[in-house]
Amino acid sequence: MQTIRIDDPQDERVSAFLDIRERDLVGRQGRFVAEGKVVLDVLTATRRFEVESVLVLENRLAGVRPIVERLPQSVPVYVVSAEVMDRIAGFHMHRGILAIGRRGELPGAAELVATLPREALVAVLVGISNHDNVGSIFRNAAAFGADAVLLDRTSCDPLYRKAIRVSVGAALKVPFALFDDAAGLADMLDTRGFTQFALSPRGKTDIRDARCDGPLALYLGTEGEGLPQALLERLQTARIAMAPGFDSLNVAAASAIALHAFARKAQQAGEG
Amino acid sequence: MQTIRIDDPQDERVSAFLDIRERDLVGRQGRFVAEGKVVLDVLTATRRFEVESVLVLENRLAGVRPIVERLPQSVPVYVVSAEVMDRIAGFHMHRGILAIGRRGELPGAAELVATLPREALVAVLVGISNHDNVGSIFRNAAAFGADAVLLDRTSCDPLYRKAIRVSVGAALKVPFALFDDAAGLADMLDTRGFTQFALSPRGKTDIRDARCDGPLALYLGTEGEGLPQALLERLQTARIAMAPGFDSLNVAAASAIALHAFARKAQQAGEG
């Protein structure tokens, strides 16, 4: 592990960590920020993404050493005092550890789907623009053994800092790809033998009765407008039965119930 | 509807709305703040809580009139410009409508349980101190027809502004009570014939196989430490099976799955 002491917040070597919040808004040219020990643990354990550098509080270094030591020797680990950390980040960074990752080339949706197992479980997100929801859905996808998440281009970037954090690192673990057009995606998944269910409050099949052999794609839309009508007409639809008078479920909660339901049938869930 | 124009942010009549965020931290002496149209809709429709006053942006008044008109004539509706609204609230209040409610007397846990139906479904929260999680659990409780939520005193106040907002008003709808001691509560619920399940990653029964006739209490603990060991030893335990290698589920997501599972058995959920 190559630790480098930094005392000047303006040091060029830590410029990628400067003003984290402001830079969330303008993007990072092929990079992302991972924060916190649990997220860094997933990042370094799964090795899906290359890590460019790490910034850690001096008094946290011992605690994160086993995580950071998984990285190649060539990755610099910048060590700072609490004051320098806060001045670099631009706010009080109590988490004490940050890393810059490289996005690399994202696969196309068809390319990713071609790599999946025969009993694949895939979540398809349409218009999920809220970072909390995308992060939570990734967390649920990891918890229930989904093999991939496919997102349309109006959905939030899974590598946005907050989405990664809310996902507890699952956004760095579960493979994902973007698609342009839901109808085109549905065609492609059809061709590959996927059963496709669109989740909707007015869906035809109760999720508890939905059956599926082979690969499955589960479509989730926004809470307000839901999935586009054309998609609901084209796919099988499933609903989560709710109590009368308050039929409002957060899309992340809906994803938990639906992924759990299909994880059961696809035997994806561990029985421990 | 008694509308009163306010032009001075310091006007005493709107003092209850002053500096909303700061006052979240110090409490409100028997009052709570409800914000946004959807939450106000629940507040005025359920009538569980008395409303003291309403503050609304002038250009939103027409849109919320049907909601506000449910209130007694005596409740003042203060109407303000966007600038005055922001200066009263202390930040940009894009939601445009706020109300002050009175907490009134909370029932004790035993008192509340005595009013519940024979097939009652009750969520019991132990140490859930995060506002988002408590709000989300209330939302799920409402969605799946839970009859009450019981919280220990280390759990977050359901009438905290953010918890109400995240619950989409469910915290104003689903009856709740506080309890001091989980062991004492479990005794009381035993006496009343409740089946009691504690949810835990190492629970004995898969939640999909958990059966229950009659009233049911579902215990939820924190994500990190989980429920106290003494409680896990005393109650039946249920688990949500997860994929190996990422057995991390947010407690609100867990509540969605478990309440949905038991809503099924108790036939609480609508079949529409």
Contacts between the chains, C-beta under 8 A, distances in Angstrom:
chain1	res1	chain2	res2	distance
A	136	B	250	6.5
A	136	B	253	6.9
A	139	B	248	6.9
A	139	B	249	7.4
A	139	B	250	6.4
A	139	B	253	7.5
A	140	B	249	7.3
A	140	B	253	5.8
A	142	B	243	6.9
A	142	B	246	4.2
A	142	B	248	7.6
A	143	B	242	4.8
A	143	B	243	6.3
A	143	B	246	5.9
A	143	B	247	7.0
A	143	B	248	6.4
A	143	B	249	4.9
A	143	B	253	7.8
A	144	B	242	6.6
A	144	B	243	6.0
A	145	B	242	7.8
A	145	B	243	3.2
A	168	B	248	5.5
A	170	B	246	6.7
A	173	B	246	6.9
A	206	B	271	7.5
A	208	B	264	6.2
A	240	B	260	6.7
A	241	B	263	7.6
A	241	B	264	7.7
A	241	B	269	4.0
A	241	B	270	5.9
A	241	B	271	5.9
A	241	B	272	7.5
A	242	B	143	4.8
A	242	B	144	6.6
A	242	B	145	7.8
A	242	B	269	5.9
A	242	B	270	6.0
A	243	B	142	6.9
A	243	B	143	6.3
A	243	B	144	5.9
A	243	B	145	3.2
A	243	B	263	7.2
A	243	B	268	6.1
A	243	B	269	5.9
A	243	B	270	5.9
A	244	B	270	4.6
A	244	B	272	7.4
A	246	B	142	4.2
A	246	B	143	5.9
A	246	B	170	6.7
A	246	B	173	6.9
A	247	B	143	7.0
A	247	B	270	7.7
A	248	B	139	6.9
A	248	B	142	7.6
A	248	B	143	6.4
A	248	B	168	5.5
A	249	B	139	7.4
A	249	B	140	7.3
A	249	B	143	4.9
A	249	B	256	7.3
A	250	B	136	6.5
A	250	B	139	6.4
A	252	B	253	6.7
A	253	B	136	6.9
A	253	B	139	7.4
A	253	B	140	5.8
A	253	B	143	7.7
A	253	B	252	6.7
A	253	B	253	6.3
A	253	B	256	3.8
A	254	B	256	7.7
A	256	B	249	7.3
A	256	B	253	3.8
A	256	B	254	7.7
A	256	B	256	5.0
A	256	B	257	5.5
A	257	B	256	5.5
A	257	B	257	5.6
A	257	B	260	5.1
A	260	B	240	6.6
A	260	B	257	5.1
A	263	B	241	7.6
A	263	B	243	7.2
A	264	B	208	6.3
A	264	B	241	7.6
A	268	B	243	6.0
A	269	B	241	4.0
A	269	B	242	5.9
A	269	B	243	5.9
A	270	B	241	6.0
A	270	B	242	6.0
A	270	B	243	5.8
A	270	B	244	4.5
A	270	B	247	7.6
A	271	B	206	7.5
A	271	B	241	5.8
A	272	B	241	7.5
A	272	B	244	7.2
A	272	B	247	8.0
